[in-house]
Amino acid sequence: MEFLLLSVSSKSDLDINGYQEQLQIDSHFLCSDQRMDAELVDRLVLQLNRIYPQILSDKEAHRFRNLSVPVDERLVGLLEHLYGEGEEACQEFYRALQIHTEDIYADLPTTVRKRETEEPIQTNTVAVYRKQYVLNDKGPMFFLSCFSVAVGMAVLYYYGDGETFRCTGGFLPCSAARISKDAFVSCADVGKQK
């Protein structure tokens, strides 16, 4: 139980060199968290025993699943055993913990500290401005007028008669097309009368 006696305050800067050191820091949290119940400890032991029997043999798994021993003592014994087995055993414990209880894994002191150092919290004194890309600052009316011109040109192209496009005058006499005889009067006819 000597590895559990390491205080977190001596590791305040949390320069974690491996999973063994991470387990050493997180062990107090794991042993005091109420969510680490008998069922969860059994699932962790079973996973480590079934997938990695070289880390946790059948005899050791039976010892850590003994219901006559309180859960706290079994958990402390399991953590000490994993710490003694080395880096790979500690890494597999963290993997099993993440698989079975993502919420406990996310609340571990080392996981929280890693998240805080990777995503620095911004203070209110520094304003963060996102770069805004403005493609057009003229507003919606400009867009509507450009769209109307494009639609008008498309209508001229598809429904206009040959004479409308052959006019040599200014743009205004040939800007309207005859979609149907009842609907529009061509400006080209008005331009020819002048």
Summary of the structure (lengths in Angstrom):
residues: 194
radius of gyration: 37.6
end to end distance: 107.1
largest distance: 110.5
contacts: 464
relative contact order: 0.09
helix: 63%
strand: 0%
